[in-house]
Amino acid sequence: MTRKAEIAIFGIIFLLGLFFRFFNITETPPGLYPDEAMNGGNALEALYAPPPAGGFKVFYPENNGREGLFINIQALSVKIFGEHPWSLRIVSSLMGTLTILGIYLLTRELFQLASPYLFRFALSPPLVALFTSFFLATSYWHINFSRIGFRAIMLPLVIAFGFYWLFKSLRTGSIPSLVLSGIVFGLGFYTYIAVRFVPFIGIAVLALAFWHWIRKRKTAMEHTPCVPCLSALLVLIMIVMGIPIGYYFLQHPADFTGRGGQVSVFSAEHPLAEFAKSTALSLGMFNVRGDCNPRNNFRCQPETSLLVGIFFLVGLFIGMRELLKKQYYENDLNGLMPFFFLLTAFFFMMLPATLTREGIPHALRSIGMIIPVMMYAGLGAAWLWQKSMAYIDENLRDPRNSDRYKQIRRIRSEAHILLISLALFIASGSFFTYFIAFAGSDDAYGGFSADISTIGEFLNQKPDDLKKYVIVNGGGDPVRGIPISSQPIMFLTHTFLPEDQNTRNLRYVLESDIALIPNEHPQLIVPVRETTEVMEKVHAKFPKARVRHANGITVIEN
C-alpha cells in the first residue's frame, strides 16, 4: 500500500465517521435528556450570569459533579447557535469525529514503534490503523455517545491523542510531541472522572520504556531517547495543567469522589463478590450482552457487531500470545509495547465500570475501553487479512502452472471484493440500527425525555407577557429546589436563571405549592406529568380553568 492510497482510504473512513456523527443531528436522538439539559443550564449561567455565579468554571458541582471543560465548550456552541438540543450535542459529534483521527494516528505510531522484525506475521502498521479507525468510525457504541451531550465522549479523545504523542516522543525523542502529550493528558483532568485511571496506563508504559532504555544503554546497540528526561517533563506539564482543578478539589474535597462513592462496589455488603460480578458482566458486553440502558445502547445488543466482535477476540488472542513470547524480553522490549499497551489500557479503562455496581454492564463508564477494544479488533482483522493474502501469494510464486496463476489472481480479486462487501455490511448495519431501528423506537423517545422537551418547545413559543407556570412533578433529584427532570424545559426556554424566569414570565412550582399560584387572567399552567392528585389540586384552586391536550401536553388555561 502506498502512502497516497493509505491517506485516500483513511479520508473515506474519516468522512464516513463524520457522516455518522453529524447526519440528522437536529432530530436524532429526539428530545433532551435532563443530564444534557443540566449541562446546558450551566452553560447559560456561565455565559450570562453575573459574577461570581457566572463565568467558565473548572468544575460544576451540581448533578453529582462534572468536570468543566466539556460544558465550557458547550457554552460556546450555545452562544453561537442558541438554545437547541443539537447545540449541546454537536460538541460531542466533533469530539467523536476527531477521535477517529486520533485512534488512526495512535495505532499507526504504536505499531511503528515496535520492532517489525520481531513480528513473525509482519503486521503492517498502516493496515492495522485503517482497520481500527474504520471499526471506530462505524461503531454503534461510539456513534451513540458522539451524538449525546455527555462529557464522557472526551475520554477516548484524550487517550488517543495523548498516547499518540507520547509514543511518538518515545520513538523519536521529540520534545514538541512530549509537550503536546502532557497538555492533552493535563486537559484530561477537566473532562470525565474516569480519566483518573489514565495515568496508571502511562506509568506502566513509561516503566516498560524505561526498562528498554536501560537495556539499550548497557548494550550500546543504538541511540534511544532519554526516557527519564521525557517522563519528568511529562509529569511536570501534567502537574502544571492540573493545578486549577487540583486547587478546586483541595477546597472542595467532597466533590472529588462525587457519585463514584455512591455506586462503588466497596459500599456493598460483599465488595469482592460485586467486583467479580461487575467484571464478568463487563467482559461479556462486547460479544454476549451489552448495556440495556436505551440511552447507552440499543436493546442490550453487544457493544461490538458480530464481525467486529470476532475480530476483537482474534486480536485479543494474538495480543495475549505475543505477551508470552520470550523473544521480546530477550531482544527488543519495544516489540512488546503494542500488546503491553493494549492490555494495560483494556484493564485500567474497565475499572471505572467494574468498581461500580449499578447498571452493569455500563457502556458509558466503560467508554475508555473503546480505544483498546477497537485496536484489538483492528489487530485481529489485519492479521486475518495478511494471513489470507500470504496464503494466496504463496501460490502466485509458482509460474509453471499458468491456469493456477490465473485462478489465484481471480481469488485475490474476489478477496478484495469480499473485504469491501464486509465493510459495507458493517457500516450499513450500524446505520440501520441507529438511524432506523433506534431513532424510530419508543426507547429513543422515552430515553431522552422527548415528552418533557416538547413542553419546553411549546412554552418557548408563548409570548413573554403571558404568565406561565410549570408544575415540576416529574421526579429526579432536586437542583436548586427544582427536580432535575424539568431541566429540559428550563434550557429550551432560557429560564435556568431566576432573572430569565422573570423576563419570560415563567415560574416553576412544586406540586405542594399549587395553592400558592395566584388566580390571575390570562395564564397557562402546565404540569410536567398529569396525575390525578395534580389535577384535583388545580381544579380546587382554579375551578373555572379549561383543560386541553395538545401533542401529549396537558395545558390548563385560566
C-alpha positions, 0 to 999 in steps of 0.5 A, spaced: 500 500 500 502 506 498 502 512 502 497 516 497 492 510 497 493 509 505 491 517 506 485 516 500 482 510 504 483 513 511 479 520 508 473 515 506 473 512 513 474 519 516 468 522 512 464 516 513 465 517 521 463 524 520 457 522 516 455 518 522 456 523 527 453 529 524 447 526 519 440 528 522 443 531 528 437 536 529 432 530 530 436 524 532 436 522 538 429 526 539 428 530 545 433 532 551 435 528 556 435 532 563 443 530 564 444 534 557 439 539 559 443 540 566 449 541 562 446 546 558 443 550 564 450 551 566 452 553 560 447 559 560 449 561 567 456 561 565 455 565 559 450 570 562 450 570 569 453 575 573 459 574 577 461 570 581 455 565 579 457 566 572 463 565 568 467 558 565 468 554 571 473 548 572 468 544 575 460 544 576 458 541 582 451 540 581 448 533 578 453 529 582 459 533 579 462 534 572 468 536 570 468 543 566 471 543 560 466 539 556 460 544 558 465 550 557 465 548 550 458 547 550 457 554 552 460 556 546 456 552 541 450 555 545 452 562 544 453 561 537 447 557 535 442 558 541 438 554 545 437 547 541 438 540 543 443 539 537 447 545 540 449 541 546 450 535 542 454 537 536 460 538 541 460 531 542 459 529 534 466 533 533 469 530 539 467 523 536 469 525 529 476 527 531 477 521 535 477 517 529 483 521 527 486 520 533 485 512 534 488 512 526 494 516 528 495 512 535 495 505 532 499 507 526 505 510 531 504 504 536 505 499 531 511 503 528 514 503 534 515 496 535 520 492 532 517 489 525 522 484 525 520 481 531 513 480 528 513 473 525 506 475 521 509 482 519 503 486 521 503 492 517 502 498 521 498 502 516 493 496 515 492 495 522 490 503 523 485 503 517 482 497 520 481 500 527 479 507 525 474 504 520 471 499 526 471 506 530 468 510 525 462 505 524 461 503 531 454 503 534 457 504 541 461 510 539 456 513 534 451 513 540 455 517 545 458 522 539 451 524 538 449 525 546 451 531 550 455 527 555 462 529 557 464 522 557 465 522 549 472 526 551 475 520 554 477 516 548 479 523 545 484 524 550 487 517 550 488 517 543 491 523 542 495 523 548 498 516 547 499 518 540 504 523 542 507 520 547 509 514 543 511 518 538 516 522 543 518 515 545 520 513 538 523 519 536 525 523 542 521 529 540 520 534 545 514 538 541 510 531 541 512 530 549 509 537 550 503 536 546 502 529 550 502 532 557 497 538 555 492 533 552 493 528 558 493 535 563 486 537 559 484 530 561 483 532 568 477 537 566 473 532 562 470 525 565 472 522 572 474 516 569 480 519 566 483 518 573 485 511 571 489 514 565 495 515 568 496 508 571 496 506 563 502 511 562 506 509 568 506 502 566 508 504 559 513 509 561 516 503 566 516 498 560 520 504 556 524 505 561 526 498 562 528 498 554 532 504 555 536 501 560 537 495 556 539 499 550 544 503 554 548 497 557 548 494 550 550 500 546 546 497 540 543 504 538 541 511 540 534 511 544 531 517 547 532 519 554 526 516 557 527 519 564 528 526 561 521 525 557 517 522 563 519 528 568 517 533 563 511 529 562 509 529 569 511 536 570 506 539 564 501 534 567 502 537 574 502 544 571 495 543 567 492 540 573 493 545 578 486 549 577 482 543 578 487 540 583 486 547 587 478 546 586 478 539 589 483 541 595 477 546 597 472 542 595 474 535 597 467 532 597 466 533 590 472 529 588 469 522 589 462 525 587 457 519 585 463 514 584 462 513 592 455 512 591 455 506 586 462 503 588 462 496 589 466 497 596 459 500 599 456 493 598 455 488 603 460 483 599 465 488 595 469 482 592 463 478 590 460 485 586 467 486 583 467 479 580 460 480 578 461 487 575 467 484 571 464 478 568 458 482 566 463 487 563 467 482 559 461 479 556 458 486 553 462 486 547 460 479 544 454 476 549 450 482 552 451 489 552 448 495 556 440 495 556 440 502 558 436 505 551 440 511 552 447 507 552 445 502 547 440 499 543 436 493 546 442 490 550 445 488 543 453 487 544 457 493 544 461 490 538 457 487 531 458 480 530 464 481 525 467 486 529 466 482 535 470 476 532 475 480 530 476 483 537 477 476 540 482 474 534 486 480 536 485 479 543 488 472 542 494 474 538 495 480 543 495 475 549 500 470 545 505 475 543 505 477 551 508 470 552 513 470 547 520 470 550 523 473 544 521 480 546 524 480 553 530 477 550 531 482 544 527 488 543 522 490 549 519 495 544 516 489 540 512 488 546 509 495 547 503 494 542 500 488 546 503 491 553 499 497 551 493 494 549 492 490 555 494 495 560 489 500 557 483 494 556 484 493 564 485 500 567 479 503 562 474 497 565 475 499 572 471 505 572 465 500 570 467 494 574 468 498 581 461 500 580 455 496 581 449 499 578 447 498 571 452 493 569 454 492 564 455 500 563 457 502 556 458 509 558 463 508 564 466 503 560 467 508 554 475 508 555 475 501 553 473 503 546 480 505 544 483 498 546 477 494 544 477 497 537 485 496 536 484 489 538 479 488 533 483 492 528 489 487 530 485 481 529 482 483 522 489 485 519 492 479 521 486 475 518 487 479 512 495 478 511 494 471 513 489 470 507 493 474 502 500 470 504 496 464 503 494 466 496 501 469 494 504 463 496 501 460 490 502 466 485 510 464 486 509 458 482 509 460 474 509 453 471 502 452 472 499 458 468 491 456 469 493 456 477 496 463 476 490 465 473 485 462 478 489 465 484 489 472 481 481 471 480 481 469 488 485 475 490 480 479 486 474 476 489 478 477 496 478 484 495 471 484 493 469 480 499 473 485 504 469 491 501 462 487 501 464 486 509 465 493 510 459 495 507 455 490 511 458 493 517 457 500 516 450 499 513 448 495 519 450 500 524 446 505 520 440 501 520 440 500 527 441 507 529 438 511 524 432 506 523 431 501 528 433 506 534 431 513 532 424 510 530 423 506 537 419 508 543 426 507 547 429 513 543 423 517 545 422 515 552 430 515 553 431 522 552 425 525 555 422 527 548 415 528 552 418 533 557 422 537 551 416 538 547 413 542 553 419 546 553 418 547 545 411 549 546 412 554 552 418 557 548 413 559 543 408 563 548 409 570 548 413 573 554 407 577 557 403 571 558 404 568 565 406 561 565 407 556 570 410 549 570 408 544 575 415 540 576 412 533 578 416 529 574 421 526 579 429 526 579 433 529 584 432 536 586 437 542 583 436 548 586 429 546 589 427 544 582 427 536 580 432 535 575 427 532 570 424 539 568 431 541 566 429 540 559 424 545 559 428 550 563 434 550 557 429 550 551 426 556 554 432 560 557 429 560 564 435 556 568 436 563 571 431 566 576 432 573 572 430 569 565 424 566 569 422 573 570 423 576 563 419 570 560 414 570 565 415 563 567 415 560 574 416 553 576 412 550 582 412 544 586 406 540 586 405 542 594 405 549 592 399 549 587 395 553 592 400 558 592 399 560 584 395 566 584 388 566 580 390 571 575 387 572 567 390 570 562 395 564 564 397 557 562 399 552 567 402 546 565 404 540 569 410 536 567 406 529 568 398 529 569 396 525 575 390 525 578 392 528 585 395 534 580 389 535 577 384 535 583 389 540 586 388 545 580 381 544 579 380 546 587 384 552 586 382 554 579 375 551 578 373 555 572 380 553 568 379 549 561 383 543 560 386 541 553 391 536 550 395 538 545 401 533 542 401 529 549 401 536 553 396 537 558 395 545 558 390 548 563 388 555 561 385 560 566 
